[in-house]
């Protein structure tokens, strides 16, 4: 995201979140990315990513596997276990 921000400025970074593939970014990923951007001194980029994270789904809502597959079922079981233990990341 830092690369997109440096190459395409603020408008390019905001546009990144309009693509369908951006829906695969879960909240924890975006929060981590925002922290890294802030640490690198890209505070404006960090603010944009933090804003996008507020509307992003939690990890359990973004399954990377085909629905109904063995990996999908295992992933869901893992997420259910994490939610039961109190972790929403």
Secondary structure, DSSP 4 states (H G I P E B T S, - for coil): -HHHHHHHHHHHHHHHTTSGGGGG--HHHHHHHHHHHHHTT-HHHHHHHHHHHHHSPPGGG---S-TTSHHHHHHHHHHHHHHHTT---
